[in-house]
Amino acid sequence: MRRLAAVLLLCSSFALAQDETKPVAKPSSPKATAEVSGLPLHKGASEIDVFTGGGTGFGKRSSTQFFYVGGRYGRVLTPDKGSGLLRGNFEIGIDVLPLYVIMEPPQKTFGASFNPLVLKWNFTSGRRMIPFVELTGGALITGQDVPFGTNNFNFTPQGGFGVHFLRKSNPKQAITFTGKFMHVSNASIADANSGINGSIQFILGYTWFKK
């Protein structure tokens, strides 16, 4: 996850720096026209997702399972930067997951999660697909302790990659697949902090792009 964070922060820093140093293209210029008429994730565009997902812990937490339903709002902050396969833009967003189920011995518990910071780099060199990498910080509140015997509030740092598959009939909508690594820990705010050191998550969503 540290490598993913470093890559994402470098990409976003590069994009923001370039955005500050380069003059903004006038609406009448070919560059500006290409920016607006290309892929639906361009500077100023928003995305709205609904998704469901789940996963499993591994190692000593391999018996722990996850299921959740949520939504995301994101907004692209920069124009496309770079060239070739790395060409892309920087997006920031938030996730709200009102239904979160964790199945762990000897109990099952329900809760909700909120990710107030989603950092995302969209790779925009393709025409029908928009791959991305993301780094997410959030929190999870459950009705019972997670893991059992600790406490019911945890932090959930996450990192992973995904792809928006644009619909042929409407390229402003997409089916989105995401794979993530997630860590669950109370960061020692409780006496016990055994945590869930690692889990793999897979997410299926539907996305609408605006503007």
C-alpha positions as CSV (number, residue, x, y, z in Angstrom):
1,M,0.0,0.0,0.0
2,R,2.9,2.4,0.6
3,R,4.1,2.0,-3.0
4,L,0.6,2.7,-4.3
5,A,0.4,5.8,-2.0
6,A,3.7,7.0,-3.3
7,V,2.7,6.5,-7.0
8,L,-0.7,8.2,-6.5
9,L,0.8,11.2,-4.6
10,L,3.5,11.6,-7.3
11,C,0.9,11.6,-10.1
12,S,-1.4,14.0,-8.3
13,S,1.5,16.4,-7.4
14,F,2.7,16.3,-11.0
15,A,-0.7,17.1,-12.3
16,L,-1.4,19.9,-9.9
17,A,2.0,21.5,-10.5
18,Q,1.5,21.3,-14.3
19,D,-1.9,22.8,-13.9
20,E,-0.5,25.8,-12.0
21,T,2.4,26.5,-14.3
22,K,0.7,26.1,-17.7
23,P,-1.8,28.6,-19.1
24,V,-5.3,27.5,-19.4
25,A,-6.4,26.8,-23.0
26,K,-9.0,29.0,-24.5
27,P,-12.4,27.4,-25.3
28,S,-11.8,28.0,-29.0
29,S,-8.5,26.2,-29.1
30,P,-8.3,22.6,-30.5
31,K,-6.7,21.4,-27.2
32,A,-9.7,22.7,-25.1
33,T,-12.2,21.1,-27.6
34,A,-10.5,17.8,-27.3
35,E,-10.5,18.0,-23.5
36,V,-14.3,18.6,-23.4
37,S,-15.3,16.2,-26.2
38,G,-13.1,13.2,-25.1
39,L,-13.7,10.7,-22.3
40,P,-16.3,11.6,-19.7
41,L,-13.8,12.0,-16.9
42,H,-12.1,15.3,-17.7
43,K,-11.4,18.4,-15.6
44,G,-14.5,19.6,-13.8
45,A,-16.5,16.4,-14.5
46,S,-18.1,14.5,-11.6
47,E,-18.9,10.8,-11.1
48,I,-21.7,9.2,-9.1
49,D,-21.4,5.5,-8.3
50,V,-23.5,3.0,-6.6
51,F,-21.8,-0.3,-5.7
52,T,-21.8,-3.5,-3.8
53,G,-18.8,-5.5,-2.7
54,G,-17.2,-7.9,-0.3
55,G,-14.1,-9.7,0.5
56,T,-12.2,-11.9,3.0
57,G,-9.4,-11.5,5.5
58,F,-6.3,-13.6,5.1
59,G,-3.7,-15.1,7.4
60,K,-5.1,-15.4,11.0
61,R,-8.2,-13.5,9.9
62,S,-9.1,-15.8,6.9
63,S,-12.4,-16.7,8.6
64,T,-13.6,-13.0,8.5
65,Q,-15.9,-12.1,5.6
66,F,-17.2,-8.7,4.5
67,F,-20.2,-7.5,2.6
68,Y,-21.3,-3.9,1.9
69,V,-23.4,-1.5,-0.2
70,G,-22.6,2.1,-0.8
71,G,-22.1,5.1,-3.1
72,R,-19.4,7.5,-4.2
73,Y,-19.2,11.0,-5.4
74,G,-16.0,12.2,-7.1
75,R,-14.8,15.3,-9.0
76,V,-11.9,15.6,-11.4
77,L,-9.6,18.4,-10.4
78,T,-7.0,18.5,-13.2
79,P,-6.9,18.3,-17.0
80,D,-5.2,15.3,-18.5
81,K,-1.4,15.2,-18.0
82,G,1.4,13.1,-19.2
83,S,1.5,10.9,-22.3
84,G,1.1,7.3,-23.5
85,L,-0.3,4.8,-21.1
86,L,0.3,7.0,-18.0
87,R,-1.7,9.9,-19.4
88,G,-4.4,10.8,-16.9
89,N,-6.0,13.1,-14.4
90,F,-6.4,13.5,-10.6
91,E,-9.8,13.0,-8.9
92,I,-10.9,13.4,-5.3
93,G,-14.0,11.9,-3.8
94,I,-16.0,10.5,-0.8
95,D,-17.7,7.2,-0.1
96,V,-20.7,6.5,2.0
97,L,-21.5,2.8,2.9
98,P,-24.8,2.7,5.0
99,L,-24.8,-1.1,5.0
100,Y,-21.8,-3.0,6.2
101,V,-21.8,-6.6,7.3
102,I,-18.8,-8.4,8.9
103,M,-19.0,-12.1,9.5
104,E,-16.4,-13.3,12.0
105,P,-16.4,-16.1,14.6
106,P,-18.2,-16.2,16.9
107,Q,-20.7,-13.5,15.6
108,K,-22.0,-11.5,12.7
109,T,-22.3,-7.7,13.1
110,F,-23.8,-4.9,11.1
111,G,-22.5,-1.3,10.8
112,A,-21.8,1.6,8.5
113,S,-18.6,3.1,6.9
114,F,-17.6,6.5,5.7
115,N,-14.5,7.3,3.5
116,P,-14.1,11.1,3.6
117,L,-10.9,11.0,1.4
118,V,-10.6,9.1,-1.9
119,L,-7.6,10.0,-4.0
120,K,-7.8,8.7,-7.5
121,W,-5.7,8.8,-10.7
122,N,-7.6,8.1,-13.9
123,F,-5.7,6.7,-16.9
124,T,-7.3,8.4,-19.9
125,S,-5.3,7.1,-22.9
126,G,-8.0,4.6,-23.9
127,R,-11.4,5.1,-25.6
128,R,-13.7,2.4,-24.1
129,M,-12.1,1.9,-20.7
130,I,-10.8,4.1,-18.0
131,P,-8.4,2.3,-15.6
132,F,-7.6,3.9,-12.3
133,V,-5.7,3.5,-9.1
134,E,-6.9,4.8,-5.8
135,L,-6.0,5.4,-2.1
136,T,-8.8,5.7,0.4
137,G,-9.0,6.6,4.1
138,G,-12.1,5.9,6.2
139,A,-13.7,4.7,9.3
140,L,-16.0,1.8,10.2
141,I,-18.6,1.7,13.1
142,T,-20.3,-1.6,14.0
143,G,-22.8,-2.8,16.4
144,Q,-20.3,-5.2,18.0
145,D,-16.6,-5.4,18.4
146,V,-14.5,-6.0,15.3
147,P,-12.4,-8.0,15.8
148,F,-14.2,-9.8,18.6
149,G,-13.0,-8.6,22.0
150,T,-11.6,-5.2,20.8
151,N,-14.0,-2.3,20.1
152,N,-16.6,-1.2,17.6
153,F,-14.8,1.7,15.9
154,N,-12.0,1.1,13.4
155,F,-10.1,3.0,10.7
156,T,-10.0,1.4,7.2
157,P,-7.1,2.5,5.0
158,Q,-7.4,1.0,1.5
159,G,-5.7,1.0,-1.8
160,G,-6.3,-0.7,-5.1
161,F,-7.1,-0.5,-8.8
162,G,-10.1,-0.7,-11.0
163,V,-11.6,-0.1,-14.5
164,H,-14.6,1.9,-15.7
165,F,-16.0,0.0,-18.8
166,L,-17.9,2.7,-20.7
167,R,-21.3,1.6,-22.2
168,K,-21.5,1.6,-26.0
169,S,-25.0,2.9,-25.9
170,N,-24.2,5.7,-23.4
171,P,-20.5,6.5,-22.9
172,K,-21.5,8.8,-19.9
173,Q,-22.3,5.6,-17.9
174,A,-20.1,2.7,-17.0
175,I,-19.8,-0.6,-15.3
176,T,-17.0,-0.4,-12.7
177,F,-14.9,-3.2,-11.3
178,T,-12.5,-2.5,-8.4
179,G,-10.0,-4.7,-6.5
180,K,-8.7,-3.4,-3.1
181,F,-6.4,-4.2,-0.2
182,M,-8.0,-3.1,3.1
183,H,-6.6,-2.9,6.6
184,V,-8.9,-2.6,9.7
185,S,-7.5,-1.2,12.9
186,N,-8.6,0.9,15.9
187,A,-5.1,2.5,15.9
188,S,-4.8,1.6,19.6
189,I,-7.5,4.0,20.8
190,A,-8.8,0.9,22.7
191,D,-6.9,-1.3,25.0
192,A,-7.0,-4.2,22.5
193,N,-5.9,-3.7,18.9
194,S,-5.5,-7.0,17.2
195,G,-7.0,-5.6,14.0
196,I,-7.5,-7.2,10.6
197,N,-4.1,-6.7,9.1
198,G,-5.1,-7.6,5.6
199,S,-8.1,-8.3,3.5
200,I,-8.9,-8.5,-0.2
201,Q,-12.0,-6.7,-1.5
202,F,-13.8,-6.9,-4.8
203,I,-16.4,-4.3,-5.8
204,L,-19.0,-4.1,-8.6
205,G,-20.6,-0.7,-9.4
206,Y,-22.5,1.4,-11.8
207,T,-21.3,4.8,-12.6
208,W,-22.8,8.0,-14.0
209,F,-20.5,10.8,-15.3
210,K,-21.8,14.3,-15.2
211,K,-20.7,17.4,-17.2
